[in-house]
């Protein structure tokens, strides 16, 4: 069962990467650190202020988040924008007619960190560009036809698409989308925006598996324990077989 679970998780991550790179656009490196409590706290703040209006984290509770990220429950109210209590799941206040706004209901993001990985989340939040043919006036480099508006546009600024003239397998020339470049500056400097969305990606990595940091640290301990056990087992084997020729 454990092996099957690991294989499924790896498959989902690979699928997410393949989806984002199917057009030949490589994902950006997020550089997240699941052990950075400060980054996770900032990511929780950023997510709740800019993302929770549309997206839920229904498999995570507010009080669990507060305990893991060392946020005093007296300050937890600053992250709750619904009538929810600290022991409730993190649900969005999005009304039932949200489907009419976006064409479909914005997805729950609790497991997004495991399904797509932090590189995809970080790249996606970097990849919005102006596209007047889309309902919200933007498209995304890593998810063409996205229904999501660029809610962080005032922070990042506007970007425009960059095309390159390439030949298809039949030798015909066509314009291919290869990247984006800045048009107008946002409220944040580029390095500030990088850190802002890196913290969101890090937080969603935590939300997908709150015990991840502990699991990884325990994994190192277990490997070291097995190495020590191996040494003793090897010495014991030599002792038993020293008189055998």
Steps between C-alpha positions, in 0.01 A plus 500: 500500500783740591682421177186562299443832678855613425464405134170688473653812657799488264264451209296806593810716530632382166161557340488857632848573370424344163181706470684824565791412271307344214548820301874492567492765774709394796373557852681748722677382813301608804780467755250435781600379847236302690706542818478881495225591746533868409440425133200280583352773721539756222355252251196443723448877523540544123267211419226608737511861379520437126387143428249385763224718356470245218698192607445279803734271697224270620732225627679738739364660817585846628615375842727238340654773286552720808666218696732392220604852397531628857228761456334596832128424491444857621638615162329230296197724450713711266496207257131412525278701264186286535273417797717190557638401842863397564406129496329527157639405162633783284210558263452787258223755530440468125123492434330217313475697175879513460466266203332786313799726573782271388328233290577246774545508874857586610663177622594414855878539533574281801677232295636725225850491648511121461313479171700759308797586723637832620684572173169495311322726752790746502524498120124536454489810722785642291343414166203735454507722192262742333256335258199709402327198346452345844203585728726647771748653256783261594633158409772288654824370359471172692125441469365626171137607518501539876171622647674673790544879506843632594415590859864590567525724195521821700796355688686350204403747230390420145689263271479441127558176310821432310474300177764332289480401135558125475443231239264209558586139393370578151730797458230765532582807708281584799514732797556317827450644848834467680476735798383828648659835570407797717281778362423717801641479854292385793485607863780255581852479366567178303701347785223586749238339281722193460513458876128569533395216268781273624344526846157411356645196322675398821178536700305288249774237525440495876120495460520193278695309764526673840735228632742526206777681687477255790487202264813612316692558824389160630607343172856623549500363856370161384764474227776579751353244741500234227862580415600455863300176516672381183843549659401297806335233285816473288724468807264237644507307175881502500501375860268208418687400186860557612560127562325383184732418211 
